[in-house]
Amino acid sequence: MAKQDVVADNLQKAFVCPKCRCKDAQVRRLFVNSAGFLNFMPVIFYSVTFTLCGYTEFYDELAYKKQTEQAAEKIRAVQEI
């Protein structure tokens, strides 16, 4: 990660491998072109690969950001009570 990537940092810190329980992971940002006639916008995914066993999971950037924003809103709502 050349520049600071908050999503990648959060993914690296937040997950534990479901196979081997390893907490050390390598996160990569992947750009994939969508298959549309005039839609050349890249879809961005993050791969989380656990270094002990090599198990990899993929996360859609937009879905991940939306989920984390919704979680933050719930936390703020609870704190206001």
Buried (B, 14 or more C-beta within 10 A) or exposed (E): EEEEBEBBEBBBEEBEBEEEEBBEBEBEBEEEEEEEEEEEEEBBBBBBBBEEEEBEBEBBBEEBBEEBEEEEEEEEEEEEE
